[in-house]
Structures are given as structure tokens and as C-alpha cells.
Amino acid sequence: MTTRGGSSLLRLTEDVFNNILEEVLARRALKRFSATCRHIRQLCMPVLFRRCVVTLRAPISSRFLPDALWPHVRVLEFIDKCGESRIMPAWSEAPSPVYGDEDALLCRAYDVTTLKNALWSMPQLSSVSFKSRYPGSPHILPWSVVQTVLAVPQSREFICDNYLLSHRSHSSGAIAIVAPAPLASFRYLRRDLPAAAHTYHWQAEKEALDVVLTTQHNSLEAIVLPSQPSPFETLASLSWASLRELSIRGQWLLVEPSTGYMWALMNMPKLRVLELLFQHPSSTLPQAIWPLHWKTAQPFPEHPWPDLERLTVSFPRVEDQVYTHLPSTLRSLTLRYVPHLACSRWSWEPTRPPWHVPPLPSQDLSRILSCCNVRELAELEIEYHVDESEGNLLKLVGTAFPALKSLKLLRYRPAEVVGSGMDVEALARTLGRLDQLHTIALHLDVPETPRRHYLPGLVSAYNFRSQDMEIFSLALDGAADIFAQSLAPSVKFIKMLRPTPSSHEWAIFRVIRQDSEGRPTSPFAQYDHQLTRPINPSAIIVIQPSPPVFI
């Protein structure tokens, strides 16, 4: 590589060389490329080590990351797997934890002094995340760790994944965050807790979240929270001048019917992404974001979020006024159920009835979509029960949202009516008017859709019969071909939801319109196994429903 005049690569400008590194990184070849010579290695360091993942199987030490890498680190992730090496007792082998005993749950994998010395010596650091993969009951991330990270002046993002936040175990008693950095992103993600922990930890988490959000509300641009401990009173009482993204996920929340969720969302004028994903037991009634007769003491704008680009709502309500107040800036609308009804039907226990509220009939969904004056909408996801108005619903989609580039449609036929709803050909023809559509994802609930059966002798007693899966695959192949022939020439990909023995996946088909020599041919769908990926089960499988939270 090196000549008398020096390497030609080394004579490139910094911008050009960085573009080359990004291309090499995308091809997963940067590590090999960096080993070609010492000069190239030095130039690759900022890209090679800008994201570092530290996996902990023992408490952290001063050498958790070589200090020679510190100047290059921008994203730092800690993954706690201490439970795998028995550093901490597995709850499966110990008595059930007492949820008032903070010491029993406190994670001791992190040394605050070591963390502070390292983080303050990483000048490029912008994001720090803590992820627990501890088997059993979740651990509490020490409050001193939270205080240390949020005080790092250059950090802009804090992610807490599957830990619990609580300040009650803090020995000094001082819960304030001293000299906090102006945080831009705060993401608190966690799985469901054992039932015994709900009442205790929701209050402890709520108190901790209140401290963080109150301290950082002026600078935060993105917030992700679990629903149960979310401090809605804090959200309602503060001004969120910089907030662009708000996501709240988890079990259902019982709010005052006359105010809905708007009382907590009204002070977020720059919001661009709003996601409210709640699971609703069948015994509950989903609540509107913006109730029909809700009023405020002060005049309220017609469009509370004039820059909103993406709205995701679970279990939508027909009377919800939020849909009549959507701005023309909206580009993505998702009206779905958590989890998808199809995924519930394909669960490991088919004998257990669905516990959540069923999807709206297509007639009610039509009423919601007819209120949405967003002609430039580019992405739409809908989920509904088929009734006699399904044709009108799909015609409305084609006329009300002509700019759609992505459509995800999950439909469910009444089990008691054989052949109910539109057939596949009629569905495809109706959606053919979307002349800008690029990708369509479908759950058609065709008659061949499989169900789990009791099959003795298998690892899992409930599974799919192989002959049922073969028949279903043939039905999906035929449906994909019909859509390829009926949809607009702009469509490149067709996705079909299907079960697997352990999960679910979107089977991806490419729409082929030319033969191998480039000549036009009758369109058909070609399955692409390389693009098909399983859906993350944790994102769709329901954990046992928990008691409601009253706010």
C-alpha cells in the first residue's frame, strides 16, 4: 500500500476518507481494513471505537475499557450479565424478594468512582446506556450511578433498559442531581415486574422519574417511559419547550374520562412524535386522548402539536377528538392493538381466550379515518374486524391518503361467518389506486390461517401441524401474486404476517416486473428469505396483565 510518495489513501481529504470508512463499516469490513497498517489503524480509531459495548459478568473495574479508547467513544453501553456467572444470587434459587428491601434488589455491578473517572475523560461521549439481562427479578440501578451519569457535561442521552429506577436506597439521602448536563434524550425501558412488586415499585419509580424530568425538562427532546410509573402530574405541570418525541408504553392507565390524556400533553407545542401504546384487558374501556367535551381554562389551539409528524395510538376510540385536530404535517399514523390480535391467536396457549379489548369493526375505523385531514400522509397502519363496511374503508384509504408509500393492514374475519369480508382479489383491486405505494404489509386472515394444536411428544405440546403450515404458505404465495398483479407499478415489496414455531415474522416478497433480460413481464411476487426476519417476541407477546393504575 505504501509507496515512495506515500499511500494514495492517506493523501485523501478527511471528508472523503471518512466517507470511505463509513462504506467499509456498512460492509462489516472495518476491523479487517484497520489492520492493514499503523497509519490506517489510527485513522480508523474514531469510527472503529465510537460505539463501545461493555459486557459485565463481574462488578466493574478500572480497566473496563482501555483508556487509549476514551477519546474516541461517543456511545457507551453497559450490558449487565452478572447473574449468568452467579456473582449475584438467582431469584430462582432464592426466596422471593421483599420489595420493600432495596438492598436485596440493588445492583452492585457499578463503582461510581470508576465510572466518573472514565466518563469525564471521554470528550466525545454523547450517549450512555445501562442494560440489564439479569435472569429473574429486575435490579435497581443505584441512584448514585444515575446522578453521576446525568452530571457528565458532554453527555446528551441516558438509556436505562430493564433496570428499576429508585432513589430510596441512596445512602446519603440527597436525591438532587448536582450540576446536571442538558440532557436531550431520556429513555427508560423495562419489562413487566412480578405482581408483588407493582404497587411498591411504581411509586418508587415515579418519585425517581419526577426528579429526572423536573431537572431536565427545559432541554429534553425525546422521552420514552413505561406507563405505570409515569409522573403524569409532572408532565402536565411543566413546560416542554424542546420536546420533539414522547413515547409511553405499558399496561393501561385509568385517567379522568373528562380530560383523557390531553391534560398531560397540552404543554408540548413542538412535539413531532407521539406514541401511546397501552395494553387493555377485555374488561376495560379504552379511553380517548382528547375527550369529546374536554375544555381548558385558557383558549386551546386547534392544532396543539402543529409540527406533529408521527402518531401511534393503541385501541383507538371513535369519539376521540384528537383525529379532527391533526396537523397537515402528519406523515405517519398507526392505529393498532397491543399485541396484534394475530400474534395472540398464534401464542403458545391457544386455549386461553384473548384478554384484551378486540379491534374496532371496519365501520368505526372508517369514521376515525374520515376525520383525519392529512392528504400528505406517507405511512398508515390499521387493524380491524371485518364487517360489511370493509369495502368503504379501503376505498376511503385510497382516496383520503393518495400519497401513501407504506401501508400495513391487519384484518380479522368473524370466525362464525365462513368466507366473510372481501376476497383477496377485491382487496387488491381496491388498494390498486394507491399509485405512490412502495411497500404493503398484510395480515389477511385467510381461511387457511393455521392454529396451534395439541401435539403430544413435542418439546412444546402446542404447535402447528406441518401440513397446515404448508397449505398456509401456498395461500400466502398465491395472495402475494394477486397483490403484485393488482397493485400500482410503484409497489416494490409485499409483506405477509405468518407464525413460526417460536415467534412470528413478516415474510417479504419482491415484486418482479421484468424477466432476467430486462423485458417487461406479468408481475409476480418472489419470496426473499434473506430479507425475512423474525419479529422480536418481547415486542408482541403479552405478559400477564397487571392491575390498573389510577392517575
N, C-alpha and C positions, 0 to 999 in steps of 0.2 A: 504493500500500500504506500509506503514511504519512498519518495524519490529525492534526487538532489534538490529539487525545488520545493520539497515538502508535499504532503498529501493534498490532493486536489479537494478532498472533503474539508480539510482544515482551513482552506482558503475561502470557503463559503461564508457569506454573511450569517450573523447569528439567527436572524429570522428564517432564512432558507434552511439552515441546518436543523433548527427546531422543528420545522415542518417535516423534514425527513425523519426525525426521531419520532414524531407523532405517528407517521405512517408505519414505521417499523414496529412501534408499540402496538398499533392496531393489528398487526400481523403476528403478534406474540413472539417477536424475534429480538426484542431489545436486549435481553440478557446476553444472548449469543453475540449480538452486534457489539455490545460494550466490551466484550472480551478480546476484540481484535488487536487493540494496542492501548498503551497507557494514556495517550492523549485522548483517544476516543472515549475511554472509560471516564476520564474526568469530565468530558463534555456531556456524557450521558447521565452523570450522577443526579442532576436536578430533576430529570424526568424519571429515572430509574427508582429513586427513593422519595419521590414527592408524596407517595401514599405508602405508609408502613403499617403493617398489621402485627401486633404483638399478642401471641397466644400464651396465656398463663396457665401452667399446670402446677405452679407453686407460687407463693407470695412474691411480689415484685422485688427485684434487686436493683442496685445502682447500674447494673450492666444490662438492663432490659433492652437497650438499643445502643449500639456503639456511638460515642459522641461525635465521631467523624461524620456521621449521617445527619446530625441535628440541623446543620444549616440548610438542608435540602427538604426537610419534612414539612409538608403542607397539611396533610390529612393523617391523623394518628388514630388507630383503632386498637382498643384492648378487647380481647376475647377471653373471658374467664371460663376456663375448663378445669378449675381446681378440683371440682367434685369428682372428675374422672380418675384422678390419681389419689383419691382418699385423703387429700390434705384437710378436707372438711367432711364431717360425717354425712352420709347419705340419709335422707329422711326415711327411705325405705327400710333402713336398718335401725332407726332410732325411734323413740316415742314421738307422737305427734307434737309439733312445736306449739308453744304457748304464744299466741300472737300479741300479748302484752309485753313479752320479754324481748326487748330489742336486741340484747346481746346474743341471743340464740340465733338471730337471723342476720346479724351484721356481717358483711363481707370483710375479711381481713387480708385480702389479696394485695391491697394497695398501701404503700407507705407514702404519707403526704409529703415528707421532706424530699424523698427521692423524686416524686412527681414534680414538685415545684421547681427543683433544680433543673430538671430536664426540660419541662415545658417553657420556662422562662428563657432557656437557651436555644430555642428554636425560632429564629426570627421570621420564618416564612409560615409558621403554623397558623392555620385558619379554622381547622375543624378537629374536635376531639370527641371520640365516641367510646362508650363502655357497653359491652355486650356480654350478658351472662348466658352461658349454656349449661348452667348447673342443673343436674337432674333432680327433680323433686321441688320442694317449696322454694320460691324465689328468695334471693338475698337482698338485703338493704345496702345500697351504695352509701358509704359513710358521708355524712353531711360535710365533714371537713374536706373530703375529696371534691364535692360539688363546689364548695367555697373556693378552693384552690384553683380549679379549672376556670371558673367564671371570673376570676380576678386576673387571668393571664391577658395582658393588654392587647396582644395581636390576634387572639382567637375570636372567631366570629360565629362558630357553630358548636352546639353542645347536643350530643345524642346519648340518651340513656335507654338501652334496649334490654328489656326483661329483668331489670333490677327494680327494686322499690325505692322510692324517694321518701325519706323521713328525717326530720331534724331531731326527733325525740331522743335519739341515742347519743347526741353530741354532748361530750363530757363538759365542755366549757360553758354550755348554756347559751352562748352568743350565736344567734342564728342569722344575723345580718351578713350580707355579702359585702366585704370591705373593698372599696375601690373597684367596682365591677367594670369589666370591659364592655363596650357597647355591642352586645350580642345581636346578631342578625337572624339566627335560626336556633330554635329550641324544639327538639323532637323527643318526646317521652313515649316510648313504645313498650308495651308489656302484654304478656299472655294473661289469661284469666287466673285468678287466685283460687285456692281451695275455699270452699264455702265458709269455713270457720274464720277465715281471715278478712272477709269482705268488710264487715262493719268497722273493725278496728283500723285496717289499713287505709280505707277510703278517707277517713278523717285525717290520719297522719299524712297521707299523700297530699290531700287538699291543702293542709297548712304549709307544706313544703312548696307546693306549686304556687301558692299565693305569694310567698316570699320572692320566688324567682321572677314571676310575671310582674309583680309590682315594681321590682327593681329594674327590670329590663323593658318595660312596655314602650318607652319612647323610641327605642332602636329596633325592636323585633320586627322582622319582615315575614317570618314563617314560623308557625306554631303547629305542632302535632301533639294531641293529648288523648289519653283514654277517657271515656265518657264518665265513668263513675266518680273519680276524684276531681274532675274538672271544677275549678272555682268559678262558677258562672257569675257569682256576685262581683268578683274581681273583674271579669271580662266586661260586665255591664257598667262598672263604676269608673273605669279608666278610659283615657283617650288613646287610640291606637293609630297614631298619625302615619306610621311607616308600614303597618301590617299589610302584606300582599297575599298571604296564604294562611288559611286556617283549616285544620283537619281535626275532627273529633270522632273517635271510633269506639265501639264497645257495646255494652248492654244498654237497653232502653232507659230513658230518663223521664220521669213524670214531672212535667212542668205545668205551670198555671195555664189552663186552657185559653184564658182570655188574652194572654201575652205571647204564648208559644215560645219560640227561641229568639224572637226579634229583640226582646229587651236586652239580651246579652250580645247581640250582633250589630246594634244600631250605631256604635261609635267606631266603625271601621270603614271610613269612606274610600280608602284606596285598595280595598280587597279585590283581588283578581281571581283567587281560587278559594272556593268554599266547599268543604266535603263534610257531610253529616251522615255517617254510616252507623246505624244502630240496629241491633237485633231485637225483634219484638215477639214475645210469646203470643200464642194464638188467643190467650185470654185478655190481651190488652188492645187498646185502640191507638194506632199511631197518631201522633199529634202534628199539627201544622206548624211550619216555621213562622208563617205570618197569618194569624187567625183572621177570620172574616171581619170582625168588628173591632180589631185592635186599634187603639188610638194612643197618642202620646201627648204629654202636656205641651210640648213645643211642636211647631209645624214640622212635618216629616217630609223629606224629598220623595218625589215619585220613584226615583231610582236610588235606593240607599247605597248601592255599590255601582257607581257609574262606569267603572273600568272592569267589571267582572267578566272574566273570560271562560271560567270553568265552574260548573255547579254539579255536585254529586249529592243525591238525596236517596236514602233508602225508605221504602214504604211510603211513597208519595200520597198526598191527600188531595181529593178533587177540590175541596173548598179552600185550599191554601192559596193565599193571595200573592205569594212570592212569585208565581209564574206570570202574573199580569204586570209585574214591576221589573222584569228582566231587561237589562240594557241591550242595545243593539251590538255592543262589543262582545257578547257571549259567543264563544266558538265551540264549546263542548258542554253537552247536557247528558247526565246519566241519571236515570230513574230505575233503580234496581232493588233487589232484595238480598238480604244478608242472612244466610248464604243463598246462592242461587237455588231455587226450588229443585232444579235438575240434580244438583250436587247432593241435596238432601235425599232425594229418591235413590241415588246411587251410593248411599252411605253404607257402612259396614253392617248396620242393623236395620234392614228393610221393614221389619215387623213393627218398629216404633213409628207412630204417626208423626208427621211434621209438626213441630211445636210452635212454629212461627206463623204470623199472620199471612194468609195467602195473597198472591199478587192480585192487582186490580183487574177487572174484566176490560177487554179492549174498548168498550164503550166509554168507561170512565177515563181511561188513559187518553182517548181522543179529546175529551173535554179539557184535560190538562194541557195537552199539546196545542190545542186551538187557542189557548190564552197566551202562548209564547210567540211574541212578535220579534223573532230573531232570524231574519232571512239569510244571514251570512253564517249560520251555524254550520260547522265543518264536521263535528263528531256527535253522534247520538247513540245512546244505549237505552233500550226499553225492554221491559219484562212484563208479561201479561197473560191472563187466562183468555182463551179464545171464546168469543161469543158471536152472535150474528152480525156484529158491527166490525168485525176484523177487517173486511174489505175497505170500509170507510176509513179506518185507522191508517192503513197502509197507503191509501190514496192521499190522505192528509200529510203523511210523511213526505211523499213525493212532491206535493205542491207547496207546503209550508216551508220546507227546508231544501230548496233546489241546489244549494251549494255544498251539500253533504259529500264528504270524501271518505268517511268511515261510518259504518252502521253496524251496530251489534243488536241483534234481535233474538230474544228468548221467549218462546210461546209455549203454552201448555193447553192441550186439548182436554175437554171434560172426559174423564175415564168412562163415564156411563153412556156416552154417545159415540158409537163407532163411526169413524170417518167424519167427525165433526170438524168444522173450520174449513178454510180454503185448502185446496190441494196444492202440491208443490209447484205445479205449472202455473197456477193462478197467482200464487205468491210471487214467483219470479217475474211474471209479466207485469204485475202491478208495480214492483220496485224497479222495473226497467227504465222508467222515466228519469231516474237519478243519473243524469248524464255526466256528472263530475265524480261519481263514486269510484274510489280506488280499492277499498277493502270492505268486505262484508263478512260478519261473523254471525253464525246461526245456531240456534237450538230449535229444531223444527218439531220435536216431539212426534216423530213419525210413528206409525203403528208398530214398526219393527224395533223400537227402542227397548233395550234389554232391561231386565230387573234381576236383582240378586236372588238366588235360590239357595236353599239349604242343601249343601253337597257334602255329605259325611266323608271323612278321610283326608280332607284338605287341611292345610295349615290354618286357613280361615274357613270355618264351616259355611259361611255365606259367601257365595261368589257367583260369577257369571258363567252360564253354560257356554262352552266353546262354540256350539252350533248357533246359539243366539247371537254371539258376537260376530260370527261370520256373516250371518244374514243382515245384521245391522250395518256392518261395514259396506256390504254391497248396496244397501239402501242409501247410505251416505254418498257413495261414489256416484250413484245414479242421480241423486239430488244435486250434487255439485255440478255434474254435467248439464243438468237442466238450467241451473242458475248461470253457468258460463255461457250458454246459448241465448239466454233471455236478457241478461243484464247489459248495460251500456258498454261500449268498447273500452271505456276508461278503466274498467274493473280489472285489476291485476291479481288479486288474491281472494280466495274464498276459504273461510274457516268454519269447521263443523265441530261442535262440542261433543265429546264422546267420553265414556268411562274407561278406565283401565282397572286391572285387579287391585291396585293400591291407591289410585288417585283419579284424576280427570285431566283431559288435555284438549287443546284446540288442534284438531287435525287440519293442516294447512295444505291447500291446493293452489297451484299456479294455473291461471287461465292461459291456455295456449291458443294463439290465433294464427300462427304460421307454422309451416312444416319445416323440416330440417334444412331446406334450401331457401328459406325465407319467403316462400309463396303463401298467400293467404289461404287459410283452410277453415272449415267449420269449427267454431270454438269448442273446446272441451277442457275439462279440469284434470290436472295431473297432480297426484299426491306427491308432496315433498317431505320425506321423512326427516331430512336434515333440519328443516325449519320447525318441525313439530316438537314442542317441549311440554313436559308435564306441568300442570298448574300447581303452585305451592299449596299443599293441603292446609297449612295453617291459615291461609287467606280465605278458605271457603268452608272448612269443616266447623260445625257449631260445637263449641264447648258447652257443657251442661249449663242451662240457663240459671241465672242468679236472681236474687230478689231485686225488686226495683229500687231505684234511688230517687228520692224526693228532693227537688230543689226549688 
